[in-house]
Amino acid sequence: MSGRAFLFGDDVDTDQLAPGAFMSGGIEALAAHCLEGLRPGFAEQVKAGDVLVAGWNFGMGSSREQAAEALKHLGLAGVVALSFAGIFYRNAINLGLPVLVADDLADVADGDAVELDVEAGQLRLTQKDKALPLEPLPDNLKQLLADGGLVPHLKKRFAAARREGTAS
């Protein structure tokens, strides 16, 4: 899926992704205010297939899984960053939002046409005819993402085990 790059800097925290003032409003309210403190209008501008590209320590702060859920709700193809806060990374994977680490993002500009290929571990800059390598995800995490996150993945596994008559 192709989209545009939305560029952010270092230390984007979960309070920016899922502002506390809107926590009681559900995921629609949170997503509508996602990142508005750093980039007003972000939620209205982002479209399915877009990729958030960031610097170091993306998703730092609290353990609220709504931070990753808001990005997924907006239709992002994923997040590519130089590094992630551990709990955000795990929450994103569990919710089915691809998060991939890059060694270098200097060639990415805000608004670039991009394609995120999780399977190949690449961020393609389509107008620049360039592919940036990303740290590959292990096969088990790729499968979890392909299944839509941890809960759908486990449901699929348990259903298969029931069909096979095993309890794995």
Secondary structure, DSSP 4 states (H G I P E B T S, - for coil): -EEEEEE--S--BHHHHS-GGGGGGHHHHHHHTTTTTTSTTHHHH--TT-EEEE-SSBTBS---THHHHHHHHTT--EEEES-B-HHHHHHHHHHT--EEEBS--TT--TT-EEEEETTTTEEEEGGGTEEEEBPPPPHHHHHHHHTTSHHHHHHHHHHHHHHHT---
